[in-house]
Structure formats: structure tokens, C-alpha cells
Amino acid sequence: MKLAIRSVAVMLFAGAAQADTPAPIVNAGRAEAIEISSSSAMAVAEDYLVLPDGAEVAGSLRTITADGGLGSGRIALTDVALFDAHLVWAIARRYELDATASVLAKQPSATSEDILQGGSLTLRRAFNASVALAVSAGASPLIDLRGLAYDGSLFASYKKRLSRYCAFLLAVGGDTTVVRATNAIDTAAEVEGAAHADVLVRADDVWGGWLGAGYAIPAYHHGHDPVSEMPLDPQPRLDVDFGTSVQLNDDWYLSADLTIMDRGDLANPATRLPILDGGFDQIQIMVEITRRIRGHAERDRYRDDGVNQPPLQL
């Protein structure tokens, strides 16, 4: 399950949202992290849960380090890199559609994993400035196996503004993962209940930061691990992430995030998943650049009000 960080970043910057403007939300994004943040780094900056107008396009580079899980040895910081392309589109008032695709940009010479590392599609609905609902589905290839892992999740998020510069974001929900490997003895599946909390801090039009933690507990599991053929044995998970984002000008944001992901034990394949992105204990470092494409109504408001004038220019 993965509820991405990129929205947290944007929620941090702009002044308080106007009464009819949704507040920041939780993003169902990168595969198996217990992360829940709004749809983009801009949601933090401009204080919304669902993109109010227009679209956002983002590109990110993620590196993975781990004690094992891919190949026969330790994964060093620069051994594995993923490139993500992300599109957020305000399809209607208070409705947002997110699409993400991941490509394996670098891997160890001893491995031959698929270049296309899957993707996800998320529909998000804001009910008011504090509450939103997100449903997500995705798929990714298996490590050293033919087959796919399918992921689906449903999360509700609540945001409480503590002050002009600080907010609290909580998301709760459930996630289902199904692993279908060619020639496996059966189809493995697990269902988790999960929660994630973030503290968001921002300085108007300049900088935003966040610190979050997620916890997931298995609720149901079935089948066998396709690698060891042992009965699936999922364990509770605890993830931690923190990051920062800076507004470069009216429509460009640069963000960075570090996520510590927990899944199972390296010595016991039945407690892990055979997928690269979050299927085993790992640390991910992400750098992302985001471009906001504003709709006509929002462009007119920015021009007329003179809001969000950037202190930094490229």
C-alpha cells in the first residue's frame, strides 16, 4: 500500500485556503509504503486536499538502499533508482484523478528486472476543507519471477489546522495486495488495516516540511509465498517519512523526502513480498520537481489578487 508524500509537500506553502477551496489531502501513490499525503507537493503549499483546478505534472527520482531483497547482496544507495512520472488532474469540482508510472532507471548488473515497474491510478474526492476519500488501484512486476502484484486501497483523510503555519493530517483505511506468479502453487493475498499521521509545517510562499509515521496490521491473508512456497506470514509494519519542499516560483516546486519502510524479515521470505518498491525493509530517498498547470479561473485569481508572488526565482 502506498499513499504518497508528494501532496504533503504542496499543502505546506500558500496562505490559508479560502472557504470554498478544498484543503490538502492524502495521496495514494508509491506502492507499498504506509504513506498518506495529498496529491502533490503543491497541496501542502497551497493548502488543499484535492486539486481545485487545472493539473499538476511531476517527475521524481528515487534511490533504494537495503540489506537485501534484490539479488544476492546488499543494495547500496546508488545501486537501484526508480523514475516516476506523475499526473494530477482536477476532473471536476472537488474530484481529482492521479496517475503514476514507474521505470527502473538503474539496477545491479547481476539482476535483470523489468524496466517498467508498474503504476497506479487514484480517484480522490474532497467533501469539505477537512475530509477527503481516496480509492486507488495499481500493479507492479514481481522480483525474479513472472507475474504481477495487484494493489488496491481505500483511505479517508482528515486535516486539522493547528495554526497558520502548522497542520495535522490523519488517514485511516485498508489495503489489499494480491500476488499472482506464473507456476506458483496458488495466488497469495493479504489485507491490512492501516493509519498514517503527518505533522505539516509551512512558511508562506517559501518552504514546507513534514514528518509522518504509518502503522499497518494484517487483517487477513491467504496462500503461499511464490519464492519459498511457505505459507504467507505477514507482520505488522511501521514506516517513517520526513521531507521538505521549496516553491521556486508561482508554478514550480522542488521537494525531497526520505522514507524508512518496514516489511517482514529478510531471513523469512514469507513475511515479505517479491516486489521491488516496498516489498522488503528499505530506505528510499526521493527528489521531485512539480509543475502546476492552472485553469483559467485560477490564473485570473492569481493575476487579479497578486497572490503567491515567489520570493525565489530560477
C-alpha positions in Angstrom: 0.0 0.0 0.0 1.3 3.3 -0.7 -0.1 6.7 0.0 2.4 9.1 -1.4 4.2 12.0 0.0 4.1 14.4 -2.9 0.8 16.0 -1.9 2.1 16.7 1.6 4.7 19.0 0.1 2.4 21.3 -1.7 0.0 21.6 1.1 2.6 23.4 3.1 3.1 26.7 1.2 0.3 29.1 0.3 -1.8 31.1 2.7 -4.9 29.6 4.3 -7.3 28.2 1.8 -10.4 30.2 1.0 -13.8 28.9 2.3 -14.7 27.1 -0.9 -11.3 25.8 -1.7 -10.5 22.2 -0.6 -7.7 21.6 1.8 -4.7 19.2 1.4 -5.3 15.5 1.2 -3.8 12.2 1.1 -2.2 10.7 -1.9 -2.3 7.1 -2.7 0.8 6.7 -4.5 4.0 4.7 -4.3 3.5 1.1 -3.9 3.9 -0.5 -0.5 4.7 2.4 1.9 2.2 3.2 4.6 2.2 6.8 3.4 -0.7 9.1 3.2 -0.2 12.6 1.9 -2.0 14.8 -0.5 -1.8 14.6 -4.2 1.3 16.7 -4.7 3.9 18.9 -3.1 1.7 21.8 -4.0 -1.2 20.7 -1.9 0.9 21.5 1.1 2.0 24.8 -0.3 -1.4 25.9 -1.4 -3.4 24.3 1.4 -5.9 22.0 -0.4 -6.9 18.4 -0.2 -8.0 17.9 -3.8 -6.6 20.0 -6.7 -9.1 22.8 -7.2 -8.4 23.5 -10.9 -6.1 22.6 -13.8 -3.4 19.9 -13.4 0.0 19.1 -12.0 2.8 17.2 -13.7 5.7 15.8 -11.7 8.9 13.8 -12.2 10.8 12.2 -9.4 13.9 10.1 -8.9 14.0 7.6 -6.0 17.0 5.6 -4.8 16.7 2.5 -2.7 19.1 1.1 -0.1 18.6 -2.1 1.8 20.4 -5.0 3.4 19.0 -7.4 0.8 15.9 -8.3 -1.1 17.2 -7.9 -4.7 20.0 -10.1 -6.0 22.3 -11.8 -3.6 23.8 -8.9 -1.6 23.2 -5.6 0.0 21.7 -2.8 -2.1 23.9 0.3 -1.9 22.4 3.8 -2.2 23.1 4.2 -5.9 22.6 0.6 -7.0 18.8 1.0 -7.6 17.0 4.0 -8.9 13.4 4.5 -10.0 12.0 7.3 -12.1 8.3 8.2 -11.5 6.1 10.2 -13.8 3.0 11.6 -12.0 -0.1 13.4 -13.3 -2.8 15.0 -11.2 -5.9 16.3 -13.0 -8.9 18.2 -11.5 -11.6 16.4 -13.4 -14.5 18.1 -11.6 -15.1 20.3 -8.6 -13.7 18.5 -5.5 -12.7 15.5 -7.7 -9.2 14.6 -8.6 -7.6 11.9 -10.7 -4.0 10.8 -10.2 -1.9 8.6 -12.5 1.6 7.4 -11.7 4.0 5.2 -13.7 7.4 4.0 -12.5 10.5 3.0 -14.5 13.6 1.2 -13.2 16.3 3.6 -14.3 19.2 1.6 -12.6 19.7 -1.8 -11.2 22.7 -4.1 -10.2 24.5 -5.7 -13.1 23.7 -9.2 -11.7 19.9 -8.6 -11.9 17.5 -8.3 -14.9 14.3 -6.9 -13.5 11.6 -5.4 -15.7 12.2 -1.8 -16.8 8.6 -0.9 -16.4 7.9 -1.2 -12.6 4.1 -0.6 -12.8 1.8 2.2 -12.0 -1.3 3.3 -10.1 -4.5 5.2 -10.6 -6.2 7.1 -7.8 -9.6 8.9 -7.6 -9.8 11.4 -4.8 -12.9 13.2 -3.5 -12.9 16.1 -1.0 -16.2 16.5 0.9 -15.1 19.8 2.6 -11.9 21.6 3.6 -11.0 18.9 6.1 -12.2 15.5 4.9 -11.5 13.5 1.7 -11.7 10.0 0.4 -9.3 8.2 -1.9 -9.6 4.9 -3.7 -6.5 3.6 -5.6 -5.5 0.6 -7.7 -2.1 -0.4 -9.1 0.1 -3.2 -10.4 3.8 -4.0 -10.4 6.0 -6.8 -11.6 7.5 -9.5 -9.3 11.2 -9.8 -8.4 12.9 -12.6 -10.3 9.5 -14.1 -11.2 7.0 -14.0 -14.0 3.8 -12.4 -12.8 2.3 -9.4 -11.2 1.3 -8.0 -7.8 -2.0 -6.1 -7.7 -2.8 -3.5 -5.1 -6.0 -1.7 -4.1 -6.7 0.7 -1.2 -9.4 2.8 0.3 -8.5 5.7 2.7 -10.3 8.5 4.4 -8.2 11.5 5.4 -8.8 14.3 7.9 -6.9 17.5 8.2 -6.9 19.8 11.2 -5.2 23.2 11.1 -3.4 23.9 14.4 -2.1 27.4 13.5 -1.3 29.5 10.4 1.9 27.6 10.0 1.1 24.1 11.3 -1.4 21.4 10.5 -2.2 17.8 11.4 -3.1 15.2 8.8 -4.6 11.8 9.6 -5.6 9.0 7.2 -7.1 5.6 8.0 -8.2 2.8 5.7 -7.4 -0.6 4.3 -5.2 -2.1 1.6 -5.3 -5.3 -0.3 -2.4 -6.9 -2.2 -2.7 -9.9 -4.5 0.4 -11.7 -5.8 -0.1 -13.9 -8.9 3.1 -15.6 -10.1 3.3 -17.9 -13.1 3.6 -21.6 -12.0 3.0 -20.7 -8.3 1.1 -23.3 -6.2 -1.6 -20.7 -5.5 -2.5 -17.0 -5.5 -1.2 -15.2 -2.4 -3.3 -12.3 -0.9 -3.2 -10.2 2.2 -5.4 -7.4 3.6 -4.2 -4.8 6.0 -5.8 -2.1 8.1 -3.6 1.0 8.3 -3.3 4.5 9.6 -0.8 7.3 8.9 -0.3 10.7 10.6 1.6 13.7 9.4 2.6 17.0 11.0 2.9 19.7 8.3 4.8 22.9 8.8 5.0 25.8 6.3 6.4 29.3 5.8 4.2 31.3 3.4 5.2 31.1 -0.2 8.7 29.8 0.6 9.1 26.5 2.4 7.2 23.5 3.7 8.2 20.4 5.7 6.5 17.3 7.1 7.1 14.4 9.5 5.0 11.4 9.4 4.6 7.8 10.6 2.4 4.9 9.4 1.3 1.7 11.0 -0.3 -1.3 9.3 -1.6 -4.5 10.8 -2.6 -7.7 8.9 -6.3 -8.4 9.0 -6.4 -11.4 6.6 -4.0 -13.5 4.5 -4.2 -16.5 2.2 -1.9 -18.6 0.1 1.8 -19.2 -0.2 4.9 -17.1 -0.8 5.8 -17.8 -4.5 9.5 -17.8 -3.8 9.9 -20.1 -0.8 6.4 -21.8 -1.2 5.9 -21.2 2.6 2.5 -20.1 3.9 2.2 -16.3 3.8 3.0 -14.8 7.2 2.5 -11.0 7.0 3.7 -9.0 10.0 2.7 -5.5 11.4 4.6 -2.7 9.8 5.8 0.7 11.0 7.0 3.3 8.4 8.5 6.7 9.0 9.0 9.6 6.5 10.1 13.2 6.6 10.7 15.7 3.8 10.8 19.3 2.7 9.6 21.3 -0.3 10.5 24.8 -1.6 8.5 26.9 -4.0 10.7 28.1 -6.9 8.1 30.4 -8.4 4.3 30.6 -8.9 4.1 27.2 -10.6 7.3 25.2 -9.8 8.1 23.3 -6.7 11.1 21.2 -5.7 10.8 18.6 -2.9 12.9 15.9 -1.2 11.7 13.1 1.0 13.3 10.2 3.0 11.1 7.2 3.8 12.1 4.2 6.0 9.9 1.3 5.0 9.4 -1.8 7.1 8.1 -5.1 5.8 8.9 -8.5 7.3 12.2 -10.1 8.0 15.0 -10.5 5.4 15.6 -14.1 6.5 11.9 -15.1 6.1 10.5 -14.6 2.6 7.0 -15.5 3.8 6.9 -12.2 5.7 7.9 -10.1 2.7 6.5 -9.5 -0.8 8.5 -10.2 -4.0 8.3 -6.7 -5.3 11.0 -4.0 -5.6 9.1 -0.9 -4.4 8.4 -1.5 -0.7 8.2 -5.3 -0.7 11.0 -5.6 1.9 12.8 -3.5 4.5 14.3 -0.5 2.7 15.1 3.2 2.8 14.0 5.4 -0.1 15.3 8.9 -0.9 13.3 10.9 -3.4 13.8 14.2 -5.2 10.9 15.6 -7.2 10.1 18.6 -9.4 6.5 19.6 -9.8 4.9 21.9 -12.4 1.4 23.3 -11.8 -0.8 24.0 -14.8 -3.5 26.3 -13.6 -7.0 26.5 -15.1 -8.4 29.8 -16.4 -10.3 30.7 -13.3 -7.3 30.2 -11.0 -4.9 32.0 -13.3 -7.3 35.0 -13.3 -7.5 34.9 -9.5 -3.7 34.8 -9.2 -3.3 37.7 -11.6 -6.1 39.9 -10.1 -5.2 39.3 -6.4 -1.4 39.3 -6.8 -1.2 36.3 -4.5 1.6 33.7 -4.3 4.4 36.0 -5.6 7.6 34.0 -5.4 10.5 35.0 -3.3 12.7 32.6 -5.2 13.2 32.6 -9.0 15.1 30.2 -11.2 
